[in-house]
Amino acid sequence: MPLEFDDPDGDGVLRPTTDRFGEPKRPWWRPASTVGRVFLSLGALIVLGGLTTAGLLLKHYLERDARFRIAGTSDIQTTGLTEVTRAQMLPVFGEDIGRNIFFVPLRERRRQLEQIPWIEQATVMRLLPDRIRIAIVERKPVAFTRTGQQVGLVDANGVLLTMAAKTMAERHYSFPVLTGIDPGDPAASRKARMAVYLRLMAELDAGGKHNSEQISEIDLTDPEDARVLMPEQGADILAHFGEDHFLERYERYEAHIAEWRQQYPHLASVDLRYEQQVVLQMASGKETSDTSAGGDSAAGASTPSAGGGPAAATTPGLVAVKPGAGVTPATKKIKPPQTKKRATAPQKRTAALNTGRRSSESTTRPAAAGAQGG
């Protein structure tokens, strides 16, 4: 009988599908006879056993060979250290001295290193035969923080950093002072407040401007209202910038602050969160008289807030003016709404961000020398 041929690979080479006796041809790894299958199984077991034995011998050799032991701290190499010293980092590897390099838990050591406040990211590697290499990425401070009388630093993620006053002076840091960033706050809350600060600074310095250099202190106790202390001659002014439109509100403040101070010598704060008016507050005990053209009494006057909001109650010492109408418009004393409801800011997020809030003290922005004195 003629042999049957097949071309399974499609390469034009025909291969017989049956043997010379007409039986179907089997691959070599599927022998037809029982003896063939037994021999094939024994061969596979011998190969597998040989590989396993070789692996165990190699493992035993690597574990027992003294060439793979970490002899001392000189075998632990580090890169990227600036603020963190080797003395701060080496205790993490204290129990690894004298240990076989293959027994060092690299993932655990990396986690321990990243618990050091100044270390943002760590990479731990084995270098055969007996060395550990560590690459460190340190955190970069972006602002001063003030907690009571203590002045420290904080990075963009809200991680609080400590540094000696002398070292701060040597670094010539020039940052605003942030209040409302407390060690007891949850990490997510601090990070959210820092996001407001970073947006504020980015908008003020957009286009190569350096408006942020005029800022002395920022109170982030309320993440929906960045309260900025603006240094002015004679007395600092507290400006309410809210949580958005920072550059627009800053330019409005700069354009009219001289007029407002001339009209109201005891001006203490400026609320810029409203589109059609600005609320001015006088210093305590320096209340202004009612300048309403209609002669309404201070106790009964009220003015609707920007955007058609509810009318605010009258409070002595508060004056609402339209920024584009000069400094002598017909105005009435008002009290701005205490909270600003926004459709895009759920109450859950606000409650989470306000966890651990505290009242902050007004301070001036320290220079490098001032940080040394604090």
MOURZI-V664094 format. One line per field, one symbol per residue. psi: psi as a letter, one per 30 degrees, with the letter a starting at -180 (. if undefined). burial: 1 if it has 16 or more other ideal C-beta (glycine too) atoms within 10 Angstrom, else 0. A space follows every 50 residues. Layout:
# MOURZI-V664094
psi: ???
burial: ???
This chain:
# MOURZI-V664094
psi: kkkklliffggfjkkkflafggkkkllfgikeleeeeeeeeeeeeeeeee eeeeeeeeeeeeefkffgkjeaffgjkklgkdfkleefeefegeffkflk ffgkjeeeeeeeeffkefjekkkklkjkfhlkkkkkjllkkflllkjbgk kalkafggkkkkkkeeeeeefhkillkklgjkffkleeeeeeefeeeeee eeeegkgglhffffkekkjgejfgjjjkjkklkeklkjkjfbglheeeee eeeeffeeeeeeeifgkelkjgfkeflkkkkllkghkllkgkffgklfff klkklkggllkklkkkfkkklkeggaghljlkklklkeljkkfgilfeee eefgkgllklkkllkkleeeeef.
burial: 00000000000000000000000000000000000000000000000000 00000000000000000111000011010010110000100110010001 10010000110110011111010100000101010101101111111000 11111101111010100110001011111111001000111111111001 10110000001101111111111111111100000111111111011011 01100110011011001111111100111111000011010100000100 10101000000101001111101000000011111100010000000000 001100100100101100011100
